[in-house]
Amino acid sequence: MRINNNLLEYNLNNAKQVSNEQKTDDFKDILESAKASNDDERLEATCKQFESIFLSMLMKNMRKTVVDGGLIEKSHAREMFEGMLDEEIAKESSKEHGIGLAKLMYEQLSKGMDSKG
């Protein structure tokens, strides 16, 4: 039995989009919950999570610009590995100080929390 590559690629891309949409919805829910409960630690963690998602998307788009050298054959397994690698690098990069996006977001959003409280 042979699997149609176009159908497999479509399903893989569709699953990635659904996953990204779910992450966005989860982020919105956590952010609203942190702001409503005036929870600084949760807000800071949420900002770091956003920075991680942003870095992951950035790395995936940067990877698209790299010309395939042909050393490793392009396959779905390779794409999955590279996607997971990008996510892990983004998570590690956003720890501690990251690129500073989480800090700026936290400062801005915590001002909004102070004015409500």
The 8 nearest C-alpha neighbors of each residue, nearest first, counted from 0:
[[1, 2, 3, 4, 7, 6, 5, 8],
 [0, 2, 3, 4, 7, 6, 5, 8],
 [3, 1, 4, 0, 7, 6, 5, 8],
 [2, 4, 6, 5, 7, 1, 8, 0],
 [5, 3, 7, 6, 8, 2, 9, 1],
 [6, 4, 8, 7, 3, 9, 10, 2],
 [5, 7, 9, 3, 8, 4, 10, 2],
 [6, 8, 4, 10, 9, 5, 11, 3],
 [7, 9, 11, 5, 10, 6, 4, 12],
 [10, 8, 6, 12, 7, 11, 13, 5],
 [11, 9, 13, 7, 8, 12, 14, 6],
 [10, 12, 8, 14, 13, 9, 7, 15],
 [13, 11, 15, 9, 14, 10, 8, 16],
 [12, 14, 10, 16, 15, 11, 9, 17],
 [15, 13, 17, 11, 12, 16, 10, 18],
 [16, 14, 18, 12, 13, 17, 19, 11],
 [15, 17, 19, 13, 18, 14, 20, 12],
 [18, 16, 20, 14, 19, 15, 21, 13],
 [19, 17, 15, 21, 16, 20, 14, 22],
 [20, 18, 22, 16, 21, 17, 15, 23],
 [19, 21, 23, 17, 22, 18, 16, 24],
 [22, 20, 24, 18, 23, 19, 25, 17],
 [23, 21, 25, 19, 20, 24, 26, 18],
 [22, 24, 20, 26, 21, 25, 27, 19],
 [23, 25, 21, 27, 26, 22, 20, 28],
 [26, 24, 22, 28, 23, 27, 21, 29],
 [25, 27, 23, 29, 24, 28, 30, 22],
 [26, 28, 30, 24, 25, 29, 31, 23],
 [29, 27, 25, 31, 26, 30, 32, 24],
 [30, 28, 32, 26, 31, 27, 33, 25],
 [31, 29, 27, 33, 32, 28, 26, 34],
 [30, 32, 34, 28, 33, 29, 35, 27],
 [31, 33, 29, 35, 30, 34, 28, 36],
 [34, 32, 38, 30, 36, 42, 35, 31],
 [33, 35, 37, 31, 32, 36, 112, 30],
 [36, 34, 32, 33, 37, 31, 38, 112],
 [35, 37, 33, 38, 34, 32, 31, 39],
 [38, 36, 34, 35, 33, 39, 112, 116],
 [37, 39, 33, 36, 41, 40, 42, 34],
 [40, 38, 42, 41, 43, 37, 33, 109],
 [41, 39, 43, 42, 38, 44, 33, 45],
 [40, 42, 44, 43, 38, 39, 33, 45],
 [43, 41, 45, 39, 33, 40, 44, 46],
 [42, 44, 46, 40, 45, 41, 105, 39],
 [45, 43, 41, 47, 46, 42, 48, 40],
 [46, 44, 48, 42, 47, 43, 41, 49],
 [45, 47, 101, 49, 43, 48, 44, 105],
 [48, 46, 50, 101, 44, 45, 49, 93],
 [47, 49, 45, 51, 46, 50, 44, 52],
 [50, 48, 46, 52, 51, 47, 53, 45],
 [49, 51, 47, 53, 48, 52, 101, 54],
 [50, 52, 48, 89, 90, 54, 49, 93],
 [53, 51, 49, 55, 50, 54, 56, 48],
 [52, 54, 50, 56, 51, 55, 49, 57],
 [55, 53, 57, 51, 89, 56, 52, 58],
 [54, 56, 52, 89, 86, 58, 57, 53],
 [57, 55, 59, 53, 54, 58, 60, 52],
 [58, 56, 54, 60, 55, 59, 61, 53],
 [57, 59, 61, 55, 60, 56, 62, 54],
 [60, 58, 62, 56, 61, 57, 55, 63],
 [59, 61, 63, 57, 62, 58, 56, 64],
 [62, 60, 58, 63, 64, 59, 57, 65],
 [61, 63, 59, 60, 64, 65, 58, 57],
 [64, 62, 60, 61, 65, 59, 66, 58],
 [65, 63, 62, 61, 66, 60, 67, 59],
 [66, 64, 62, 63, 67, 61, 68, 60],
 [65, 67, 68, 64, 63, 62, 69, 61],
 [68, 66, 69, 65, 70, 73, 71, 72],
 [69, 67, 70, 66, 71, 65, 72, 73],
 [68, 70, 71, 67, 72, 73, 66, 74],
 [71, 69, 68, 72, 67, 73, 66, 77],
 [72, 70, 69, 73, 68, 77, 67, 74],
 [71, 73, 69, 74, 70, 77, 67, 68],
 [72, 74, 77, 71, 75, 78, 69, 67],
 [75, 73, 77, 76, 72, 78, 79, 71],
 [74, 76, 78, 77, 79, 73, 8, 80],
 [75, 77, 79, 74, 78, 80, 73, 81],
 [76, 78, 80, 74, 75, 79, 81, 73],
 [79, 77, 75, 81, 80, 76, 82, 74],
 [78, 80, 82, 76, 77, 81, 75, 83],
 [81, 79, 77, 83, 82, 78, 84, 76],
 [80, 82, 84, 78, 79, 83, 85, 77],
 [83, 81, 79, 85, 84, 80, 78, 86],
 [84, 82, 86, 80, 85, 81, 79, 87],
 [83, 85, 81, 87, 82, 86, 80, 88],
 [86, 84, 82, 88, 83, 87, 55, 81],
 [85, 87, 89, 83, 55, 84, 88, 90],
 [88, 86, 90, 84, 89, 85, 91, 83],
 [87, 89, 85, 91, 90, 86, 92, 84],
 [88, 90, 92, 51, 86, 55, 54, 87],
 [91, 89, 87, 51, 93, 92, 88, 86],
 [90, 92, 88, 94, 89, 93, 87, 51],
 [93, 91, 89, 97, 90, 94, 88, 51],
 [92, 94, 97, 90, 51, 91, 50, 47],
 [95, 93, 91, 92, 97, 96, 90, 47],
 [94, 96, 97, 93, 92, 91, 47, 98],
 [97, 95, 99, 94, 98, 93, 102, 101],
 [98, 96, 93, 92, 99, 94, 95, 100],
 [97, 99, 100, 96, 93, 92, 101, 50],
 [100, 98, 102, 97, 101, 96, 103, 50],
 [99, 101, 103, 102, 98, 50, 104, 97],
 [102, 100, 46, 47, 104, 103, 99, 50],
 [101, 103, 105, 99, 100, 104, 106, 46],
 [104, 102, 106, 100, 105, 101, 107, 99],
 [105, 103, 101, 107, 102, 106, 108, 100],
 [104, 106, 102, 108, 107, 103, 109, 43],
 [107, 105, 103, 109, 104, 108, 102, 110],
 [106, 108, 104, 110, 105, 109, 103, 111],
 [109, 107, 111, 105, 110, 106, 104, 112],
 [108, 110, 112, 111, 106, 107, 105, 113],
 [111, 109, 113, 108, 112, 107, 106, 114],
 [110, 112, 108, 109, 114, 113, 115, 107],
 [111, 113, 109, 115, 110, 114, 34, 116],
 [114, 112, 110, 116, 115, 111, 109, 37],
 [113, 115, 111, 112, 116, 110, 109, 108],
 [116, 114, 112, 113, 111, 110, 37, 35],
 [115, 113, 114, 112, 37, 111, 35, 36]]
